[in-house]
């Protein structure tokens, strides 16, 4: 090939490289891909995992896992194990919320509506006793392993 052809190819490469550099800002070229939508909430919801004990009666909530949709794999004991008919985690700003509903064993729709307090590592909120139609302020402390 002649010197003129090499020069033309070199100029074309320089022009192409310049055009690409102008089209992609340096910050965009270095950005990491965004985390999946559920990744951040999965991490936050992970703080809810564990065994939680209500000190005023020994009632126990065990949260084994949290789905990306907020569904909890959770169990209740008073002292016998009872299933939750509904167990969900949600987020309101920075606040992690837990909603639990019992229908078995005479609980007839009793619920726990709890918020996670990271400063004291407790779940605190309201227990609604459906049979008596009464509300009680309650909290659950994380059981130490």
N, CA and C atoms as a LAMMPS dump frame, in Angstrom:
ITEM: TIMESTEP
0
ITEM: NUMBER OF ATOMS
435
ITEM: BOX BOUNDS ff ff ff
-5.0000000000000000e+02 5.0000000000000000e+02
-5.0000000000000000e+02 5.0000000000000000e+02
-5.0000000000000000e+02 5.0000000000000000e+02
ITEM: ATOMS id mol type element x y z
1 1 1 N 0.839 -1.171 0
2 1 2 C 0 0 0
3 1 3 C 0.887 1.237 0
4 2 1 N 0.335 2.267 -0.549
5 2 2 C 1.098 3.504 -0.672
6 2 3 C 0.997 4.324 0.606
7 3 1 N 1.916 5.249 0.724
8 3 2 C 1.946 6.161 1.879
9 3 3 C 0.656 6.95 1.969
10 4 1 N 0.06 7.325 0.862
11 4 2 C -1.184 8.108 0.835
12 4 3 C -2.341 7.311 1.424
13 5 1 N -2.392 5.999 1.156
14 5 2 C -3.462 5.141 1.692
15 5 3 C -3.304 5.029 3.206
16 6 1 N -2.064 4.79 3.696
17 6 2 C -1.819 4.721 5.142
18 6 3 C -2.214 6.019 5.84
19 7 1 N -1.895 7.137 5.233
20 7 2 C -2.231 8.439 5.809
21 7 3 C -3.739 8.631 5.876
22 8 1 N -4.457 8.198 4.865
23 8 2 C -5.919 8.319 4.842
24 8 3 C -6.549 7.451 5.934
25 9 1 N -6.03 6.238 6.082
26 9 2 C -6.546 5.325 7.122
27 9 3 C -6.255 5.904 8.503
28 10 1 N -5.067 6.424 8.722
29 10 2 C -4.702 7.002 10.017
30 10 3 C -5.599 8.199 10.338
31 11 1 N -5.846 9.069 9.356
32 11 2 C -6.735 10.216 9.585
33 11 3 C -8.144 9.753 9.936
34 12 1 N -8.635 8.73 9.245
35 12 2 C -9.986 8.213 9.498
36 12 3 C -10.094 7.659 10.926
37 13 1 N -9.05 6.978 11.393
38 13 2 C -9.042 6.425 12.752
39 13 3 C -9.05 7.553 13.784
40 14 1 N -8.25 8.583 13.562
41 14 2 C -8.203 9.726 14.479
42 14 3 C -9.557 10.426 14.528
43 15 1 N -10.177 10.621 13.37
44 15 2 C -11.494 11.276 13.319
45 15 3 C -12.539 10.423 14.031
46 16 1 N -12.529 9.117 13.803
47 16 2 C -13.482 8.204 14.442
48 16 3 C -13.284 8.195 15.961
49 17 1 N -12.042 8.141 16.412
50 17 2 C -11.76 8.147 17.857
51 17 3 C -12.216 9.451 18.487
52 18 1 N -11.995 10.563 17.826
53 18 2 C -12.427 11.867 18.342
54 18 3 C -13.947 11.94 18.439
55 19 1 N -14.629 11.423 17.426
56 19 2 C -16.1 11.442 17.422
57 19 3 C -16.649 10.588 18.561
58 20 1 N -16.064 9.436 18.783
59 20 2 C -16.512 8.566 19.883
60 20 3 C -16.253 9.211 21.239
61 21 1 N -15.104 9.831 21.402
62 21 2 C -14.773 10.484 22.669
63 21 3 C -15.739 11.624 22.963
64 22 1 N -16.157 12.353 21.947
65 22 2 C -17.093 13.462 22.143
66 22 3 C -18.499 12.956 22.426
67 23 1 N -18.853 11.796 21.869
68 23 2 C -20.211 11.272 22.02
69 23 3 C -20.447 10.638 23.385
70 24 1 N -19.415 10.113 24.056
71 24 2 C -19.563 9.435 25.35
72 24 3 C -18.826 10.243 26.409
73 25 1 N -19.572 10.922 27.309
74 25 2 C -18.908 11.689 28.362
75 25 3 C -18.096 10.758 29.268
76 26 1 N -16.966 11.24 29.797
77 26 2 C -16.106 10.383 30.615
78 26 3 C -16.839 9.777 31.812
79 27 1 N -17.707 10.524 32.476
80 27 2 C -18.414 9.994 33.651
81 27 3 C -19.306 8.833 33.247
82 28 1 N -19.974 8.936 32.107
83 28 2 C -20.869 7.861 31.664
84 28 3 C -20.069 6.625 31.297
85 29 1 N -18.894 6.823 30.736
86 29 2 C -18.075 5.69 30.344
87 29 3 C -17.598 4.904 31.563
88 30 1 N -17.484 5.569 32.73
89 30 2 C -16.968 4.907 33.917
90 30 3 C -18.067 4.431 34.867
91 31 1 N -19.337 4.73 34.553
92 31 2 C -20.42 4.347 35.46
93 31 3 C -20.546 2.84 35.547
94 32 1 N -20.871 2.385 36.752
95 32 2 C -21.168 0.975 36.964
96 32 3 C -22.623 0.738 36.597
97 33 1 N -22.981 -0.48 36.179
98 33 2 C -24.379 -0.736 35.878
99 33 3 C -25.223 -0.568 37.144
100 34 1 N -26.447 -0.114 36.985
101 34 2 C -27.348 0.079 38.129
102 34 3 C -27.693 -1.267 38.749
103 35 1 N -27.861 -1.267 40.068
104 35 2 C -28.265 -2.489 40.76
105 35 3 C -29.714 -2.801 40.408
106 36 1 N -30.077 -4.078 40.363
107 36 2 C -31.464 -4.425 40.099
108 36 3 C -32.375 -3.749 41.121
109 37 1 N -33.607 -3.471 40.723
110 37 2 C -34.543 -2.738 41.58
111 37 3 C -34.696 -3.364 42.955
112 38 1 N -34.731 -4.672 43.04
113 38 2 C -34.941 -5.324 44.33
114 38 3 C -33.691 -5.462 45.17
115 39 1 N -32.509 -5.209 44.592
116 39 2 C -31.268 -5.446 45.33
117 39 3 C -31.162 -4.571 46.563
118 40 1 N -31.487 -3.281 46.452
119 40 2 C -31.372 -2.385 47.595
120 40 3 C -32.371 -2.775 48.677
121 41 1 N -33.617 -3.093 48.287
122 41 2 C -34.608 -3.456 49.283
123 41 3 C -34.265 -4.8 49.913
124 42 1 N -33.699 -5.741 49.126
125 42 2 C -33.305 -7.027 49.697
126 42 3 C -32.28 -6.822 50.796
127 43 1 N -31.313 -5.908 50.544
128 43 2 C -30.292 -5.637 51.546
129 43 3 C -30.928 -5.041 52.797
130 44 1 N -31.802 -4.071 52.633
131 44 2 C -32.457 -3.422 53.778
132 44 3 C -33.324 -4.424 54.534
133 45 1 N -34.099 -5.219 53.795
134 45 2 C -34.973 -6.188 54.438
135 45 3 C -34.181 -7.265 55.174
136 46 1 N -32.935 -7.472 54.781
137 46 2 C -32.098 -8.454 55.463
138 46 3 C -31.924 -8.151 56.941
139 47 1 N -32.09 -6.886 57.325
140 47 2 C -31.99 -6.506 58.739
141 47 3 C -33.114 -7.115 59.565
142 48 1 N -34.18 -7.547 58.901
143 48 2 C -35.329 -8.115 59.613
144 48 3 C -35.141 -9.594 59.942
145 49 1 N -34.197 -10.243 59.297
146 49 2 C -34.008 -11.677 59.502
147 49 3 C -33.586 -11.983 60.93
148 50 1 N -34.12 -13.066 61.462
149 50 2 C -33.713 -13.502 62.792
150 50 3 C -34.892 -13.881 63.669
151 51 1 N -34.568 -14.081 64.919
152 51 2 C -35.556 -14.482 65.93
153 51 3 C -35.8 -13.283 66.834
154 52 1 N -37.069 -12.902 66.981
155 52 2 C -37.473 -11.721 67.738
156 52 3 C -38.363 -12.154 68.891
157 53 1 N -38.057 -11.677 70.093
158 53 2 C -38.786 -12.1 71.29
159 53 3 C -39.497 -10.902 71.917
160 54 1 N -40.768 -11.108 72.243
161 54 2 C -41.535 -10.069 72.95
162 54 3 C -41.34 -10.311 74.444
163 55 1 N -40.634 -9.413 75.13
164 55 2 C -40.244 -9.653 76.516
165 55 3 C -41.401 -9.77 77.508
166 56 1 N -42.571 -9.242 77.174
167 56 2 C -43.676 -9.278 78.13
168 56 3 C -44.459 -10.583 78.11
169 57 1 N -43.992 -11.584 77.397
170 57 2 C -44.736 -12.836 77.395
171 57 3 C -44.022 -13.978 76.708
172 58 1 N -42.859 -13.702 76.155
173 58 2 C -42.113 -14.768 75.508
174 58 3 C -42.619 -15.124 74.119
175 59 1 N -43.512 -14.307 73.557
176 59 2 C -43.969 -14.553 72.191
177 59 3 C -42.785 -14.389 71.25
178 60 1 N -42.719 -15.22 70.218
179 60 2 C -41.551 -15.219 69.336
180 60 3 C -41.972 -15.123 67.872
181 61 1 N -41.322 -14.235 67.157
182 61 2 C -41.45 -14.149 65.704
183 61 3 C -40.099 -14.555 65.127
184 62 1 N -40.12 -15.497 64.2
185 62 2 C -38.895 -15.885 63.502
186 62 3 C -39.065 -15.529 62.033
187 63 1 N -38.184 -14.672 61.529
188 63 2 C -38.208 -14.276 60.121
189 63 3 C -37.027 -14.959 59.443
190 64 1 N -37.356 -15.918 58.566
191 64 2 C -36.318 -16.717 57.906
192 64 3 C -35.839 -16.09 56.601
193 65 1 N -36.752 -15.445 55.868
194 65 2 C -36.353 -14.815 54.61
195 65 3 C -37.395 -13.778 54.204
196 66 1 N -36.957 -12.906 53.288
197 66 2 C -37.831 -11.867 52.74
198 66 3 C -37.702 -11.926 51.228
199 67 1 N -38.832 -12.104 50.547
200 67 2 C -38.827 -12.137 49.091
201 67 3 C -38.665 -10.737 48.512
202 68 1 N -38.324 -10.676 47.246
203 68 2 C -38.168 -9.382 46.573
204 68 3 C -39.472 -8.587 46.595
205 69 1 N -40.601 -9.3 46.696
206 69 2 C -41.907 -8.642 46.754
207 69 3 C -42.314 -8.272 48.177
208 70 1 N -41.43 -8.543 49.164
209 70 2 C -41.718 -8.204 50.549
210 70 3 C -42.403 -9.301 51.334
211 71 1 N -42.741 -10.413 50.704
212 71 2 C -43.373 -11.523 51.425
213 71 3 C -42.352 -12.142 52.378
214 72 1 N -42.787 -12.336 53.618
215 72 2 C -41.907 -12.908 54.633
216 72 3 C -42.138 -14.397 54.772
217 73 1 N -41.067 -15.132 54.932
218 73 2 C -41.151 -16.518 55.388
219 73 3 C -40.934 -16.409 56.885
220 74 1 N -42.04 -16.425 57.634
221 74 2 C -41.97 -16.13 59.062
222 74 3 C -42.886 -17.068 59.842
223 75 1 N -42.576 -17.234 61.118
224 75 2 C -43.373 -18.089 61.997
225 75 3 C -43.591 -17.377 63.327
226 76 1 N -44.627 -17.789 64.033
227 76 2 C -44.996 -17.205 65.322
228 76 3 C -45.107 -18.322 66.338
229 77 1 N -44.722 -18.056 67.563
230 77 2 C -44.872 -19.041 68.637
231 77 3 C -45.394 -18.343 69.886
232 78 1 N -46.403 -18.976 70.522
233 78 2 C -47.04 -18.408 71.707
234 78 3 C -47.535 -19.493 72.655
235 79 1 N -46.863 -20.319 73.302
236 79 2 C -45.527 -20.798 72.918
237 79 3 C -45.573 -21.798 71.771
238 80 1 N -46.797 -22.306 71.451
239 80 2 C -46.913 -23.253 70.341
240 80 3 C -46.799 -22.508 69.013
241 81 1 N -46.205 -23.158 68.006
242 81 2 C -46.07 -22.516 66.696
243 81 3 C -47.438 -22.301 66.033
244 82 1 N -47.597 -21.137 65.428
245 82 2 C -48.806 -20.802 64.664
246 82 3 C -48.371 -20.162 63.347
247 83 1 N -49.082 -20.472 62.271
248 83 2 C -48.716 -19.845 60.982
249 83 3 C -49.317 -18.448 60.865
250 84 1 N -48.628 -17.593 60.148
251 84 2 C -49.191 -16.295 59.801
252 84 3 C -50.039 -16.49 58.549
253 85 1 N -51.218 -15.87 58.506
254 85 2 C -52.01 -15.912 57.276
255 85 3 C -51.479 -14.868 56.292
256 86 1 N -50.822 -13.862 56.826
257 86 2 C -50.204 -12.825 56.001
258 86 3 C -48.965 -12.329 56.728
259 87 1 N -47.859 -12.242 56.012
260 87 2 C -46.594 -11.769 56.595
261 87 3 C -45.853 -10.997 55.514
262 88 1 N -45.743 -9.673 55.724
263 88 2 C -45.171 -8.812 54.687
264 88 3 C -44.249 -7.752 55.281
265 89 1 N -43.233 -7.426 54.518
266 89 2 C -42.343 -6.315 54.862
267 89 3 C -42.519 -5.254 53.785
268 90 1 N -42.406 -3.997 54.195
269 90 2 C -42.483 -2.899 53.234
270 90 3 C -41.546 -1.804 53.704
271 91 1 N -41.421 -0.801 52.863
272 91 2 C -40.526 0.301 53.176
273 91 3 C -41.267 1.608 52.956
274 92 1 N -41.163 2.501 53.921
275 92 2 C -41.742 3.834 53.798
276 92 3 C -40.597 4.809 54.041
277 93 1 N -39.983 5.283 52.954
278 93 2 C -38.766 6.086 53.095
279 93 3 C -37.671 5.199 53.64
280 94 1 N -37.104 5.596 54.776
281 94 2 C -36.048 4.786 55.397
282 94 3 C -36.6 3.797 56.421
283 95 1 N -37.904 3.85 56.682
284 95 2 C -38.51 2.998 57.698
285 95 3 C -38.901 1.637 57.126
286 96 1 N -38.423 0.576 57.78
287 96 2 C -38.829 -0.78 57.414
288 96 3 C -40.047 -1.143 58.251
289 97 1 N -41.085 -1.627 57.573
290 97 2 C -42.323 -1.984 58.254
291 97 3 C -42.584 -3.48 58.099
292 98 1 N -43.215 -4.05 59.134
293 98 2 C -43.591 -5.453 59.107
294 98 3 C -45.068 -5.545 59.467
295 99 1 N -45.817 -6.281 58.658
296 99 2 C -47.225 -6.524 58.957
297 99 3 C -47.43 -8.027 59.033
298 100 1 N -48.014 -8.485 60.141
299 100 2 C -48.238 -9.908 60.374
300 100 3 C -49.685 -10.121 60.793
301 101 1 N -50.333 -11.124 60.205
302 101 2 C -51.715 -11.422 60.56
303 101 3 C -51.844 -12.888 60.94
304 102 1 N -52.544 -13.118 62.054
305 102 2 C -52.804 -14.473 62.557
306 102 3 C -54.281 -14.788 62.41
307 103 1 N -54.588 -15.976 61.877
308 103 2 C -55.982 -16.416 61.792
309 103 3 C -56.171 -17.768 62.478
310 104 1 N -55.108 -18.465 62.759
311 104 2 C -55.196 -19.795 63.366
312 104 3 C -55.299 -19.693 64.885
313 105 1 N -55.708 -20.773 65.503
314 105 2 C -55.655 -20.896 66.964
315 105 3 C -56.457 -19.866 67.728
316 106 1 N -57.588 -19.414 67.196
317 106 2 C -58.427 -18.465 67.914
318 106 3 C -57.986 -17.016 67.815
319 107 1 N -57.013 -16.719 66.974
320 107 2 C -56.542 -15.334 66.836
321 107 3 C -57.451 -14.505 65.922
322 108 1 N -58.172 -15.163 65.013
323 108 2 C -59.227 -14.544 64.211
324 108 3 C -58.908 -13.177 63.608
325 109 1 N -57.736 -13.04 63.021
326 109 2 C -57.4 -11.782 62.359
327 109 3 C -56.61 -10.812 63.208
328 110 1 N -56.051 -11.275 64.312
329 110 2 C -55.185 -10.409 65.125
330 110 3 C -53.954 -10.049 64.295
331 111 1 N -53.439 -8.825 64.503
332 111 2 C -52.325 -8.364 63.682
333 111 3 C -51.23 -7.7 64.507
334 112 1 N -50.041 -7.747 63.964
335 112 2 C -48.913 -6.95 64.44
336 112 3 C -48.56 -5.981 63.32
337 113 1 N -48.479 -4.705 63.642
338 113 2 C -47.997 -3.685 62.71
339 113 3 C -46.767 -3.08 63.378
340 114 1 N -45.596 -3.419 62.837
341 114 2 C -44.33 -3.104 63.508
342 114 3 C -43.405 -2.306 62.591
343 115 1 N -42.561 -1.488 63.208
344 115 2 C -41.503 -0.762 62.505
345 115 3 C -40.169 -1.212 63.08
346 116 1 N -39.184 -1.335 62.204
347 116 2 C -37.839 -1.685 62.662
348 116 3 C -37.125 -0.419 63.118
349 117 1 N -36.604 -0.452 64.344
350 117 2 C -35.824 0.663 64.898
351 117 3 C -34.359 0.246 64.892
352 118 1 N -33.569 0.748 63.932
353 118 2 C -32.172 0.316 63.835
354 118 3 C -31.318 0.761 65.021
355 119 1 N -31.656 1.869 65.663
356 119 2 C -30.85 2.367 66.788
357 119 3 C -30.882 1.396 67.96
358 120 1 N -32.045 0.784 68.205
359 120 2 C -32.152 -0.15 69.332
360 120 3 C -32.301 -1.596 68.869
361 121 1 N -32.307 -1.825 67.553
362 121 2 C -32.448 -3.16 66.96
363 121 3 C -33.673 -3.887 67.524
364 122 1 N -34.822 -3.202 67.453
365 122 2 C -36.088 -3.799 67.886
366 122 3 C -37.155 -3.571 66.816
367 123 1 N -38.16 -4.43 66.856
368 123 2 C -39.379 -4.234 66.089
369 123 3 C -40.406 -3.713 67.075
370 124 1 N -40.958 -2.531 66.822
371 124 2 C -41.933 -1.991 67.772
372 124 3 C -43.147 -1.463 67.025
373 125 1 N -44.286 -1.521 67.72
374 125 2 C -45.51 -1.05 67.087
375 125 3 C -46.728 -1.455 67.883
376 126 1 N -47.761 -1.903 67.155
377 126 2 C -49.053 -2.177 67.769
378 126 3 C -49.496 -3.609 67.489
379 127 1 N -49.972 -4.269 68.536
380 127 2 C -50.617 -5.571 68.412
381 127 3 C -52.113 -5.335 68.539
382 128 1 N -52.867 -5.749 67.527
383 128 2 C -54.32 -5.646 67.576
384 128 3 C -54.866 -7.028 67.88
385 129 1 N -55.5 -7.17 69.034
386 129 2 C -56.105 -8.433 69.452
387 129 3 C -57.55 -8.403 68.947
388 130 1 N -57.807 -9.131 67.854
389 130 2 C -59.089 -9.042 67.153
390 130 3 C -60.264 -9.543 67.98
391 131 1 N -60.072 -10.598 68.746
392 131 2 C -61.186 -11.162 69.52
393 131 3 C -61.673 -10.149 70.557
394 132 1 N -60.74 -9.546 71.282
395 132 2 C -61.094 -8.553 72.316
396 132 3 C -61.24 -7.15 71.727
397 133 1 N -60.862 -6.979 70.472
398 133 2 C -60.867 -5.682 69.793
399 133 3 C -60.112 -4.625 70.6
400 134 1 N -58.901 -4.998 71.004
401 134 2 C -58.039 -4.1 71.772
402 134 3 C -56.692 -3.963 71.081
403 135 1 N -56.068 -2.786 71.285
404 135 2 C -54.731 -2.538 70.746
405 135 3 C -53.748 -2.386 71.897
406 136 1 N -52.541 -2.906 71.672
407 136 2 C -51.482 -2.845 72.679
408 136 3 C -50.184 -2.396 72.021
409 137 1 N -49.46 -1.474 72.668
410 137 2 C -48.121 -1.121 72.215
411 137 3 C -47.186 -2.251 72.618
412 138 1 N -46.405 -2.741 71.674
413 138 2 C -45.52 -3.872 71.928
414 138 3 C -44.172 -3.638 71.246
415 139 1 N -43.201 -4.44 71.657
416 139 2 C -41.941 -4.471 70.916
417 139 3 C -41.337 -5.869 71.018
418 140 1 N -40.535 -6.188 70.035
419 140 2 C -39.813 -7.459 69.969
420 140 3 C -38.324 -7.139 69.885
421 141 1 N -37.546 -7.714 70.77
422 141 2 C -36.101 -7.55 70.751
423 141 3 C -35.48 -8.715 70.005
424 142 1 N -34.415 -8.428 69.286
425 142 2 C -33.714 -9.507 68.571
426 142 3 C -33.088 -10.45 69.593
427 143 1 N -33.345 -11.742 69.442
428 143 2 C -32.754 -12.742 70.323
429 143 3 C -31.278 -12.883 69.976
430 144 1 N -30.456 -12.943 70.983
431 144 2 C -29.019 -13.117 70.764
432 144 3 C -28.746 -14.568 70.434
433 145 1 N -27.853 -14.799 69.436
434 145 2 C -27.54 -16.197 69.044
435 145 3 C -26.855 -16.979 70.13
